[in-house]
Amino acid sequence: MQNVRRSWAWLIAGVSLSALGLLLLMGQPFTAKAQESKRFQYKIVEVLPDTQNMQTVLNEFGASGWDLVAVSMGNMTEPRLIFKK
């Protein structure tokens, strides 16, 4: 009885290892991409504090691919918009 259990255990182990080997042979090779260092450009633009002017500047830079990342108030009369690309 114990020999039968061992035989089944060996059979299951053999089938499992064969399936794993087949998956490794047939699967896509694992290729790790080297992590590229990203380079960003930054631009700081001072704008007049009225809504229409700020909206115009934001739309212009957004259309050119710039993302607004921060707004600095500077001297409280001329906000600085900080863009990143």
C-alpha positions as CSV (number, residue, x, y, z in Angstrom):
1,M,0.0,0.0,0.0
2,Q,2.8,2.4,0.9
3,N,4.6,1.5,-2.4
4,V,1.4,2.5,-4.3
5,R,1.3,5.9,-2.5
6,R,5.0,6.5,-3.4
7,S,4.4,5.6,-7.0
8,W,1.5,8.1,-7.2
9,A,3.7,10.7,-5.5
10,W,6.5,10.1,-8.0
11,L,4.1,10.2,-10.9
12,I,2.6,13.5,-9.8
13,A,6.0,15.0,-9.3
14,G,7.2,13.8,-12.7
15,V,4.2,15.2,-14.5
16,S,4.4,18.5,-12.6
17,L,8.1,18.9,-13.4
18,S,7.5,18.0,-17.1
19,A,4.8,20.6,-17.3
20,L,7.0,23.2,-15.7
21,G,9.8,22.4,-18.1
22,L,7.5,22.6,-21.1
23,L,6.2,26.0,-19.9
24,L,9.8,27.3,-19.5
25,L,10.7,26.1,-23.0
26,M,7.6,27.4,-24.7
27,G,7.2,30.6,-22.8
28,Q,8.5,34.0,-23.8
29,P,12.0,34.6,-22.6
30,F,12.1,37.1,-19.7
31,T,13.9,40.3,-20.7
32,A,14.2,43.0,-18.1
33,K,14.2,46.5,-19.5
34,A,17.0,48.7,-18.3
35,Q,15.5,51.6,-16.5
36,E,16.0,54.7,-18.5
37,S,16.8,57.9,-16.8
38,K,14.0,60.4,-17.5
39,R,15.0,63.9,-18.4
40,F,12.6,66.7,-17.7
41,Q,12.5,70.3,-18.7
42,Y,11.1,73.0,-16.4
43,K,9.8,76.4,-17.1
44,I,8.8,79.1,-14.7
45,V,6.4,81.8,-16.0
46,E,5.2,84.9,-14.1
47,V,1.7,85.9,-15.0
48,L,-0.7,88.6,-14.1
49,P,-3.1,87.6,-11.4
50,D,-6.3,87.9,-13.5
51,T,-8.1,84.7,-14.4
52,Q,-8.3,85.3,-18.1
53,N,-4.6,85.9,-18.5
54,M,-3.7,82.8,-16.4
55,Q,-6.1,80.7,-18.4
56,T,-4.6,81.8,-21.7
57,V,-1.1,81.0,-20.5
58,L,-2.2,77.6,-19.1
59,N,-3.9,76.7,-22.4
60,E,-0.8,77.8,-24.5
61,F,1.6,75.7,-22.4
62,G,-0.7,72.8,-22.2
63,A,-1.1,72.7,-25.9
64,S,2.7,72.6,-26.2
65,G,2.9,69.5,-24.0
66,W,3.8,71.2,-20.7
67,D,2.2,70.1,-17.4
68,L,1.6,72.5,-14.6
69,V,3.3,71.1,-11.5
70,A,3.1,74.0,-9.1
71,V,2.0,77.5,-8.5
72,S,4.3,79.8,-6.4
73,M,2.9,83.1,-5.3
74,G,6.2,84.8,-5.3
75,N,5.6,88.4,-4.1
76,M,1.8,87.8,-3.9
77,T,1.2,90.1,-6.9
78,E,2.6,88.0,-9.8
79,P,2.0,84.2,-9.5
80,R,4.6,82.0,-10.9
81,L,3.4,78.9,-12.8
82,I,5.9,76.1,-12.8
83,F,5.6,73.7,-15.8
84,K,7.4,70.4,-16.5
85,K,7.8,68.6,-19.8
